[in-house]
């Protein structure tokens, strides 16, 4: 038995046993897969773990960190033996599931089953697009693979199936899924839940399929991976393994998520002829990884560095654009690209958003995305045609009705350094919320564009009218939700999203026309809230977002006719405003002014932080023309004025 593979297994067992927590089954069963991948195929560089042309790896089966962390230790990624001893403990480098940028060598946070393969697909899509954009004859400056290891559970998740269907249709090469197929799930045999023909299923989705009968047959495993590299399709390699291999309960679901224990692990050491103490590995294992992972990766990186130097001399403009992407630098003058719309401009912010997105895309080569079969409605569309097998330069991704996979692919695209965006109706934020949450956890500046943001959707009724979605996303940590009130705030929203570095941005846009009623500026906008319309000696404040800002200004004018003076505050991003200084918050919302109304066509609860009275919607919508629905829920200047006077 390969000593290096057993080193991975037993370092993993030791870590799991010490923590008394973890998943030994996949560690023992799938260790040969990750060993082969990193010593024979993956081009990675521990000295520069974020080298741009490295191969990417996502542990879709994120519970298998007991296998990944020992490998990162042996391969020189800075995970020390002490870190393995602190597996799953507070503030350690070895948390229960992989965490992006927390531990060197982790290309994506993973663990919620289903997320890994779509994120890997987004990375592979980015690689395909970048290669088509920058490679020239003799200069393949973008040339790498994306690998992922998954289990049965990953392939049962709907988000994975959405993604695999899409990327099979796109013929997305250089994506290789290694499927640890052990016929066991947490609850028992796989057959209790799934009896599909894996080969026929994925071949029908235009995937290249192959099968390795024994995970411990390294020759067959490596041949399968080499063959997968040569295909012009995404590849899935089904690798048959035994969960809990080598333990007394091998092949049983009991080994999935329960530590095997020190006594049984010691017996396994004898049975598997691995005669080394706990938390140790022989020198030959470190030498194996040094030669076959570290040195091989360093050689590849040095060769690439030399290639890129020559590329810069021959193609300086392209090289500069690529360096900007590598360094996360946007080469754009927003004032020149985005024009200020005059007072009186009256159009739906979804329409404005589409125009702004096109202008930004013409300037920024890294901006790429699309909508979930709603482009004509959302206007969230990339330029240069559709991204297809025949047009890798197309920047519009036709996702089809696959909202969840779309958002997960956006995260993979963003992880690769591009500016990925998605488009959908706001009510379908429910379908892709898990992927937004993953972006927030990873600190990714992914961009999620939503339109039809309120009951003004109208005739389609409650199933299509968002009510609780604003609160859902606003209560998600590290997500900025922007709801612009007019064309200019819409342009500001896209600029804000592009300038974000560690926070995903949600932009919610209207179906109905919204008028530019007041002059605004970006400096005020990025504070999250600002005074958009003021009056001297005001006695009250109206706070609003989106379409309700115009309503608040109309109400302000109506009240003024009766001698009642109120200030209007636009709060496009509650998430940002609540973290501004107390001094600025006091400037916008003076504490002495207690007569305040917050108005928004959505759940009212979060608004009580800023106002004692809230005009919101705490029930589902209605099917009626948009204007009728708005009036039905009391969003008229007459009703808001009445509510104000009755406070």
Protein Blocks (a to p, Z undefined) as FASTA:
>chain_A
ZZklmmmmmmmmmmmmmnopajfklmmmmmmmmmmmmmmmpccdfklmmbfkbccdddfb
lmlmmmmmmmmmmnonopafklmmmgoiahiabdfbdcehkaghiabdchiehjlmmmmm
mmmmmmmmmmmmmpcghiafbccdddddddfklmmpmklmmmmmmmmmnopghiacdddd
ehpafklcfklmoccdfklmmmmnopacdddfblklmklmmmmmmmmmmpccdcdddddd
dehihiakgoiaklmmgcebjklmmmmmmmnopacdehiacfklmmmmmmmmmmmmmmmm
mmmmmmmmmmmmmmmmlmmmmmmmmnopacddfklmmccddehiacdfklmmmmmmmmmm
mmmmkbgcddehilmmnopaceeiaadfklmkbcbdcebjafklmmmmmmmmmmnopacd
ddddfklmmmmmmmmmmmmmnopabdcddehibfknomnommlmcfklmmmmmmpghiac
dddfbfklmmmmmmmmmmpmkbccdddddfbdcddfbdcdfklmmnopacfbdcehiabd
cddehjllmmmmmmmmmmmmnopacdddddfblmlmmmmcfklmmmmmgfklmbdcdddd
ddfklmmmmocbdcddfbdcddddfklmmmmnopafklmmmmmmmZZ
